[in-house]
Amino acid sequence: MARRIGEQLLGCCRWWLLGGALLVPLAHADSHSLGRVGPLEIDVGSFEQRAAQLAPFQWVELGNTWEEQRRRFLDEVLIPEALLQVHAGGIKGDLPLPRDVALAEVLLLDLQRQVSRAPPSELELRRHYEQHRRHYETPRAILIWRILRATEPEARELIATLGVPNEAEFRRLARDLSIDEATCMRAGTLGYVASDGQTHMPQVRVSPALFAAADQVRDGELVPLPVREGDHFAVVWRRASRPAQAQSWAEVSVAVRAQLEEQKLADETRTLIERLRANELRDLQPGALDGFEPRFAEPVARPEPAREATPLRPVRLLPMITDRGLR
């Protein structure tokens, strides 16, 4: 959890601060205060001006609801920015904003240099590799197509109908008969399935019984008996297979080193921001944002340019005499 929070904080700081997105002051005298960071005030007006710079896809990255999105934008973007500026520049309230941003950028870069001066040892690298070996290996997997039926007799009847299956027939039957709505329109394909039921898509896992059954036949063969899958029964077709693949230490050592350095930088940034937050943040009032939703400009449809009418040429029904004869 700590690593994830640190990576989020570091990512937000790089996204906004290093990108130079802080273009407006943090205080508006005529707006409700959201909180104070040292001498700086973050208010609703500042929040709304900054929020107007976000594209719709950036709001989606901040959460699933407006409440979560505006809270995270305040908590993980605006407040860390102000904390880093105050810490880096010793702001008294009268320094020009571009200098504050530049100083905060230098602070983050200095943290990065400190991390690079103390690289992880060979022992740390290998320990990380062993702990996360599965991320560097591709397990043996089988490409499975399956049609899910409600009862075992229905599945047995379908297996008898298929006999030696062909792709076109299997696609049609999957579309017409499979009760799995997620796959019936794509030939019932589950993709490559590992022995634990994990597919090549991280969010999709199926019953390990499907792999175990497909593992008993050869590529291109239909499993001869229905496979129980929860309360239903699957007709399983093994389409292809993929052997296990593992990267050597020489192949992954550079990536492991980069991951450890990035993790350490994220941890250092998180620790700094948490310390500054405890010392500098005052009077936090996120409730002042209740009801806020960003507004996006409606896309303007561009009219298609008018096309000049092409004059119709008369159709010749009889040949004509030309210099090359009748044409």
ZAKE-674987 format. One record per residue (C-alpha): residue in three letters; x negated, y negated, z. Coordinates in steps of 0.1 Angstrom, whole numbers, padded with zeros to 4 digits, always signed. Layout:
AlaXYZ/...
***
This chain:
Met+0000+0000+0000/Ala-0028-0024+0010/Arg-0045-0018-0024/Arg-0013-0024-0043/Ile-0006-0057-0025/Gly-0042-0068-0030/Glu-0040-0060-0067/Gln-0008-0080-0070/Leu-0022-0110-0052/Leu-0054-0109-0073/Gly-0033-0105-0105/Cys-0011-0134-0097/Cys-0040-0157-0088/Arg-0057-0148-0121/Trp-0025-0151-0141/Trp-0017-0186-0129/Leu-0047-0202-0113/Leu-0074-0191-0137/Gly-0050-0196-0166/Gly-0046-0233-0157/Ala-0008-0231-0153/Leu-0007-0254-0123/Leu+0001-0286-0141/Val+0024-0304-0117/Pro+0021-0317-0082/Leu+0031-0296-0053/Ala+0052-0323-0036/His+0083-0342-0045/Ala+0096-0367-0019/Asp+0132-0363-0031/Ser+0134-0325-0028/His+0140-0299+0000/Ser+0108-0285+0014/Leu+0100-0248+0010/Gly+0069-0249+0033/Arg+0036-0266+0039/Val+0001-0253+0032/Gly-0022-0276+0052/Pro-0016-0311+0039/Leu+0002-0299+0008/Glu+0040-0295+0006/Ile+0058-0270-0017/Asp+0093-0281-0024/Val+0122-0271-0045/Gly+0114-0296-0072/Ser+0079-0282-0076/Phe+0092-0247-0077/Glu+0117-0255-0104/Gln+0092-0273-0126/Arg+0068-0243-0123/Ala+0096-0218-0128/Ala+0105-0236-0161/Gln+0071-0225-0175/Leu+0079-0188-0171/Ala+0091-0168-0201/Pro+0119-0142-0195/Phe+0095-0113-0196/Gln+0075-0128-0168/Trp+0106-0130-0146/Val+0112-0093-0153/Glu+0077-0085-0140/Leu+0085-0102-0107/Gly+0115-0079-0098/Asn+0149-0066-0107/Thr+0171-0094-0092/Trp+0169-0132-0091/Glu+0166-0131-0053/Glu+0136-0108-0055/Gln+0120-0127-0084/Arg+0122-0162-0069/Arg+0110-0149-0035/Arg+0080-0132-0051/Phe+0072-0162-0073/Leu+0070-0183-0042/Asp+0053-0158-0020/Glu+0028-0143-0044/Val+0021-0172-0068/Leu+0028-0207-0055/Ile+0017-0201-0019/Pro-0016-0182-0027/Glu-0024-0210-0052/Ala-0020-0237-0026/Leu-0039-0217+0000/Leu-0069-0212-0023/Gln-0069-0249-0033/Val-0068-0261+0003/His-0096-0236+0013/Ala-0118-0244-0017/Gly-0114-0281-0018/Gly-0108-0292+0018/Ile-0078-0311+0004/Lys-0068-0343+0023/Gly-0039-0351+0001/Asp-0056-0376-0022/Leu-0079-0354-0044/Pro-0070-0351-0081/Leu-0052-0319-0089/Pro-0075-0307-0117/Arg-0104-0307-0093/Asp-0085-0286-0068/Val-0077-0261-0094/Ala-0113-0259-0106/Leu-0125-0255-0070/Ala-0101-0226-0064/Glu-0112-0210-0096/Val-0148-0212-0085/Leu-0138-0196-0052/Leu-0123-0166-0069/Leu-0153-0163-0092/Asp-0176-0165-0062/Leu-0157-0136-0046/Gln-0162-0116-0078/Arg-0199-0123-0078/Gln-0202-0112-0042/Val-0185-0079-0051/Ser-0208-0074-0081/Arg-0239-0080-0059/Ala-0229-0050-0037/Pro-0219-0023-0062/Pro-0205+0010-0050/Ser-0230+0037-0043/Glu-0233+0069-0062/Leu-0217+0088-0033/Glu-0187+0064-0033/Leu-0183+0068-0070/Arg-0183+0106-0069/Arg-0160+0107-0038/His-0135+0085-0057/Tyr-0137+0107-0087/Glu-0130+0139-0067/Gln-0101+0123-0049/His-0085+0111-0082/Arg-0097+0138-0105/Arg-0062+0145-0118/His-0062+0110-0134/Tyr-0092+0120-0155/Glu-0080+0154-0166/Thr-0052+0165-0189/Pro-0037+0197-0177/Arg-0027+0226-0200/Ala+0008+0219-0214/Ile+0034+0233-0237/Leu+0056+0214-0261/Ile+0091+0225-0253/Trp+0124+0220-0271/Arg+0155+0232-0252/Ile+0192+0233-0254/Leu+0210+0231-0221/Arg+0243+0251-0217/Ala+0267+0252-0189/Thr+0268+0290-0184/Glu+0245+0319-0189/Pro+0269+0337-0214/Glu+0269+0306-0235/Ala+0231+0304-0235/Arg+0228+0341-0244/Glu+0252+0337-0273/Leu+0232+0308-0286/Ile+0199+0327-0284/Ala+0215+0355-0304/Thr+0227+0329-0330/Leu+0193+0313-0333/Gly+0173+0345-0338/Val+0141+0332-0354/Pro+0149+0294-0351/Asn+0141+0268-0377/Glu+0138+0231-0369/Ala+0168+0219-0388/Glu+0192+0244-0372/Phe+0178+0238-0337/Arg+0182+0200-0341/Arg+0218+0205-0352/Leu+0227+0228-0324/Ala+0210+0206-0298/Arg+0230+0177-0310/Asp+0263+0196-0311/Leu+0260+0219-0280/Ser+0234+0206-0255/Ile+0250+0192-0223/Asp+0218+0172-0216/Glu+0228+0138-0229/Ala+0192+0125-0225/Thr+0177+0149-0251/Cys+0206+0162-0272/Met+0201+0136-0299/Arg+0164+0142-0303/Ala+0164+0180-0309/Gly+0163+0187-0271/Thr+0126+0179-0270/Leu+0111+0175-0236/Gly+0076+0167-0249/Tyr+0046+0184-0235/Val+0054+0200-0201/Ala+0027+0210-0175/Ser+0030+0239-0151/Asp+0044+0217-0124/Gly+0072+0205-0147/Gln+0056+0171-0153/Thr+0061+0158-0188/His+0038+0135-0207/Met+0060+0107-0195/Pro+0052+0099-0158/Gln+0088+0092-0149/Val+0102+0125-0163/Arg+0098+0158-0145/Val+0117+0191-0153/Ser+0120+0225-0136/Pro+0087+0244-0136/Ala+0107+0274-0146/Leu+0108+0261-0182/Phe+0070+0261-0184/Ala+0068+0295-0168/Ala+0093+0310-0193/Ala+0076+0293-0223/Asp+0043+0306-0211/Gln+0054+0342-0217/Val+0058+0337-0255/Arg+0036+0324-0283/Asp+0037+0291-0301/Gly+0068+0289-0323/Glu+0087+0317-0305/Leu+0120+0314-0287/Val+0122+0326-0251/Pro+0144+0357-0253/Leu+0164+0351-0221/Pro+0182+0320-0207/Val+0162+0301-0181/Arg+0181+0289-0151/Glu+0178+0251-0147/Gly+0197+0240-0116/Asp+0233+0250-0121/His+0229+0254-0159/Phe+0210+0276-0183/Ala+0184+0266-0209/Val+0176+0280-0243/Val+0138+0274-0246/Trp+0118+0271-0277/Arg+0080+0269-0274/Arg+0069+0247-0303/Ala+0032+0242-0296/Ser+0006+0241-0268/Arg-0023+0220-0256/Pro-0053+0233-0237/Ala-0066+0216-0206/Gln-0090+0188-0212/Ala-0114+0173-0186/Gln-0137+0144-0190/Ser-0173+0148-0178/Trp-0188+0127-0150/Ala-0209+0109-0177/Glu-0177+0100-0196/Val-0159+0085-0166/Ser-0186+0071-0143/Val-0184+0036-0159/Ala-0146+0035-0156/Val-0148+0047-0120/Arg-0173+0020-0111/Ala-0151-0007-0127/Gln-0121+0006-0108/Leu-0139+0005-0075/Glu-0152-0030-0080/Glu-0118-0042-0090/Gln-0102-0026-0060/Lys-0128-0042-0037/Leu-0123-0076-0053/Ala-0085-0072-0048/Asp-0091-0063-0011/Glu-0114-0092-0005/Thr-0089-0116-0021/Arg-0060-0102-0002/Thr-0079-0104+0031/Leu-0088-0141+0024/Ile-0052-0151+0015/Glu-0038-0133+0045/Arg-0062-0152+0068/Leu-0054-0185+0051/Arg-0017-0178+0053/Ala-0019-0172+0090/Asn-0038-0204+0096/Glu-0024-0228+0070/Leu+0012-0219+0061/Arg+0038-0237+0081/Asp+0076-0243+0080/Leu+0084-0216+0054/Gln+0120-0219+0043/Pro+0127-0197+0013/Gly+0165-0200+0019/Ala+0163-0234+0002/Leu+0161-0215-0031/Asp+0194-0196-0026/Gly+0214-0197-0058/Phe+0185-0207-0080/Glu+0185-0190-0114/Pro+0162-0201-0142/Arg+0177-0214-0174/Phe+0164-0203-0208/Ala+0169-0221-0240/Glu+0193-0205-0264/Pro+0176-0192-0296/Val+0185-0214-0326/Ala+0193-0194-0357/Arg+0175-0207-0387/Pro+0197-0210-0418/Glu+0184-0189-0447/Pro+0172-0211-0476/Ala+0197-0214-0504/Arg+0189-0192-0533/Glu+0193-0205-0568/Ala+0218-0186-0589/Thr+0202-0165-0615/Pro+0219-0170-0649/Leu+0234-0138-0662/Arg+0220-0126-0695/Pro+0244-0110-0720/Val+0241-0072-0722/Arg+0230-0060-0757/Leu+0250-0030-0768/Leu+0233-0026-0802/Pro+0196-0026-0812/Met+0180-0056-0828/Ile+0154-0060-0855/Thr+0121-0072-0840/Asp+0085-0074-0852/Arg+0080-0039-0837/Gly+0111-0025-0853/Leu+0145-0018-0838/Arg+0146-0025-0801/
***
